[in-house]
């Protein structure tokens, strides 16, 4: 089946989905960043540093969503030029893997703080988190750079309404794609995306999963941890599980499977393509979930959002 026959669902879904995500992510991350800078400035610990970087990453990409909203609303006709296309694809990749790596760093930071509190208070400084943040940005930038080579505008004549007989109105469209199959070998792109799935998703997932196994074991074993701290840990674990189950893992599975069918079987299966489009929308949903993650880590954000009394936070250990 030709891919043009599977696009109606994508064009109907993504403009409204991206529109809601733009509003929620922009408002949520601006609010969270403002609270982090103003309310936590006197306690600029490692968790604040990592979370600020995560919020900045979200804001950098969320500002490109209006371009995609217009793109899909115009039936996938890109009118912003090749540079803007490459920039949008690059920022999407950077945001996705910056999110994964910073969530991993926040998880490891939480694990160390709970499992080895004396070591954390004595040796772990904000400067270490700043160094880790720089390393993450360098890694993310390097692994995202090939996108600048693969992504481009792709111009061709396509059917605006497809039928089995092939009849329909023909129209010239300029699309912004991860790779233009009209004049490019897609196998290197497939290999690159396999690398991203393993190094950029699977490895951080294993590290994050291990960190939370330790966290749950420590919380379960330690009777001195307060109920409020246990609720914070539960919210943190749940939000990260939701991130991986809803946003990160489905995107990589359906992206790879869709590429595999297109390259090695020379076909497009509509349900796989449609699920890939849903997973693209869910991949950007991570920007809306991150403020919940901040609520699990910072008392000031939880107080601002939930109105919890500051007296409830007394005696709670900081990261």
ROBARO-258271 format. One line per 8 residues: number of its first residue (from 1); their letters; for each residue x, y, z of C-alpha. Coordinates in steps of 0.1 Angstrom, whole numbers, plus 5000, padded with zeros to 4 digits. Each point is the difference from the previous one (the first is absolute). Layout:
BEGIN
NUM> A> X:Y:Z  ...
REM end
This chain:
BEGIN
1> XXXXXXXX> 5000:5000:5000  5012:5035:4991  5008:5022:5030  4978:5027:4986  4970:4978:5007  5008:5000:5037  5004:5037:5006  4964:5011:5007
9> XXXXXXXX> 5002:4988:5036  5033:5018:5005  4988:5033:4986  4968:4998:5021  5018:4991:5032  5032:5020:5003  4990:5037:4996  4976:4998:5030
17> XXXXXXXX> 5023:4978:5020  5030:5023:4995  4978:5030:5008  4990:4987:5034  5036:4989:5008  5013:5034:4990  4977:5018:5024  5005:4976:5029
25> XXXXXXXX> 5037:4995:4996  5008:5037:4995  4979:5011:5030  5012:4971:5022  5037:5003:4993  5001:5038:5002  4982:4998:5033  5023:4972:5013
33> XXXXXXXX> 5032:5018:4988  4988:5032:5017  4994:4982:5033  5033:4982:4997  5019:5033:4995  4981:5021:5026  4990:4975:5027  5030:4977:4999
41> XXXXXXXX> 5027:5025:4995  5011:4998:5037  5002:4962:4997  5017:4996:4966  5007:4963:5004  5006:4973:4974  4963:4993:4993  4993:5036:4992
49> XXXXXXXX> 5029:5002:4975  4989:4968:4982  4963:5010:5000  5008:5035:4986  5019:4985:4971  4970:4977:4993  4976:5029:5001  5022:5020:4976
57> XXXXXXXX> 5002:4971:4976  4962:4998:5000  4996:5037:4993  5025:4999:4971  4979:4974:4982  4965:5012:5010  5007:5032:4981  5002:4980:4967
65> XXXXXXXX> 4966:4983:5005  4981:5029:4983  5019:4992:4968  4988:4964:5002  4964:5010:5007  5000:5022:4969  5018:4972:4980  4974:4973:5008
73> XXXXXXXX> 4971:5024:4998  5011:5008:4964  4999:4963:4991  5037:4995:5005  5012:5029:4978  5032:5015:5015  5004:5037:4993  5028:5010:5023
81> XXXXXXXX> 5030:4989:4980  5027:4973:5003  5019:5016:5029  4969:5002:5022  4992:4964:4991  5034:4988:5011  4999:5021:5031  4966:4987:5010
89> XXXXXXXX> 5011:4964:4996  5033:5006:5018  4982:5017:5030  4975:4971:5001  5028:4975:5003  5019:5021:5025  4970:5005:5022  4991:4963:4999
97> XXXXXXXX> 5034:4987:5010  5007:5030:5024  4968:4990:5017  5010:4964:5003  5035:5007:5012  4990:5027:5025  4972:4978:5014  5027:4973:5004
105> XXXXXXXX> 5023:5025:5018  4972:5012:5023  4992:4964:5008  5036:4991:5008  5003:5032:5020  4969:4990:5020  5013:4964:5005  5034:5012:5013
113> XXXXXXXX> 4983:5025:5023  4978:4974:5016  5024:4970:5000  5031:5019:5011  4988:5032:5017  5033:5007:5019  5020:4997:4969  4976:5023:4981
121> XXXXXXXX> 5002:5027:5027  5038:4998:5002  5011:4996:4964  4972:5007:4975  5000:5037:4991  4980:5021:4974  5032:5003:4980  4999:4963:4994
129> XXXXXXXX> 4964:5003:4986  5011:5029:4978  5029:4978:4986  4976:4971:4994  4976:5024:4982  5027:5012:4977  5010:4964:4992  4964:4991:4993
137> XXXXXXXX> 4995:5030:4977  5033:4991:4981  4989:4963:4996  4965:5010:4989  5014:5025:4975  5024:4975:4986  4975:4972:4995  4974:5024:4986
145> XXXXXXXX> 5023:5016:4974  4994:4973:4973  4964:5012:4999  5013:5032:4984  5013:4979:4971  4970:4976:4996  4971:5025:5005  4989:5022:4971
153> XXXXXXXX> 4971:5013:4980  4987:4975:4975  4980:5013:4970  4978:4978:4979  4965:4995:4984  4976:4981:5022  4964:4992:5001  4979:5021:5024
161> XXXXXXXX> 4972:4974:4999  5011:4964:4993  4978:4973:4986  5007:4963:4992  4999:5009:4963  5026:5027:5005  4977:5028:4991  4999:5033:5019
169> XXXXXXXX> 5012:5035:5000  5037:5004:4994  5018:5027:5019  5036:5011:5005  5012:4999:5036  5032:5009:5018  5003:4978:5030  5024:5002:5029
177> XXXXXXXX> 5012:4964:5006  5026:4981:5020  5014:4987:4967  4988:5005:4964  4996:4965:4985  4998:5015:4965  5037:5005:4998  5017:4985:5031
185> XXXXXXXX> 5011:4966:5013  4979:4993:5030  5021:4971:5015  5026:5024:5017  4970:5019:5015  4986:4967:5013  5033:4991:5015  5003:5034:5016
193> XXXXXXXX> 4965:4997:5015  5008:4965:5014  5031:5016:5017  4977:5027:5015  4976:4974:5012  5027:4980:5018  5024:5027:5012  4974:5028:5004
201> XXXXXXXX> 4971:4980:5015  5008:4964:5011  5032:5008:5019  4986:5030:5019  4969:4979:5007  5021:4972:5016  5019:5026:5021  4967:5017:5011
209> XXXXXXXX> 4983:4966:5007  5030:4989:5021  5000:5033:5019  4963:4997:5009  5005:4964:5011  5025:5013:5025  4978:5029:5010  4970:4977:5006
217> XXXXXXXX> 5021:4976:5020  5014:5028:5022  4966:5016:5006  4984:4967:5008  5029:4991:5024  5005:5033:5018  4973:5007:5026  5015:5035:5008
225> XXXXXXXX> 4989:5014:4966  4969:5022:5005  4967:4993:4983  5003:5032:4980  5034:4989:4987  4985:4967:4990  4972:5017:4981  5026:5021:4982
233> XXXXXXXX> 5019:4969:4990  4968:4983:4989  4990:5030:4978  5035:5001:4985  5000:4962:4992  4965:5002:4985  5008:5031:4979  5031:4983:4985
241> XXXXXXXX> 4982:4968:4994  4973:5019:4981  5027:5019:4980  5015:4968:4988  4968:4980:4995  4981:5028:4982  5026:5023:4984  5035:4984:4995
249> XXXXXXXX> 4995:4963:4994  4970:5000:4975  5017:5027:4978  5032:4979:4996  4981:4967:4994  4976:5013:4973  5026:5023:4984  5024:4971:4995
257> XXXXXXXX> 4973:4976:4989  4986:5024:4975  5035:5007:4986  5007:4962:4998  4968:4993:4981  5006:5029:4976  5037:4992:4993  5002:4962:5001
265> XXXXXXXX> 4965:4990:4989  4993:5030:4977  4965:5006:5015  4981:5021:5024  4976:4984:5024  4974:5026:5009  4994:4990:5036  5038:5000:5007
273> XXXXXXXX> 5003:5034:4983  4970:5014:5020  5014:4987:5033  5033:5016:4991  4982:5033:4996  4983:4996:5034  5034:4992:5015  5014:5032:4985
281> XXXXXXXX> 4974:5020:5018  5006:4980:5032  5037:5006:4997  4995:5037:5003  4975:4994:5029  5031:4995:5022  5003:5038:5002  4966:5001:5017
289> XXXXXXXX> 5009:4972:5025  5032:5016:5011  4984:5026:5023  4984:4970:5019  5036:4987:5004  5011:5033:5015  4971:4998:5025  5014:4967:5012
297> XXXXXXXX> 5034:5015:5006  4994:5036:5012  4979:5010:5030  4995:5036:4986  4985:4988:4968  4977:4975:5018  4989:5028:5024  4993:5024:4971
305> XXXXXXXX> 4980:4974:4981  4983:4981:5027  4998:5025:5029  5016:4977:5024  5010:5015:5033  5036:5008:5006  4997:4983:5034  4995:4967:4982
313> XXXXXXX> 5034:5004:4986  5019:5004:5032  5026:4974:5007  5001:4988:4964  5035:4993:4988  5011:5019:4969  5019:4985:4971
REM end
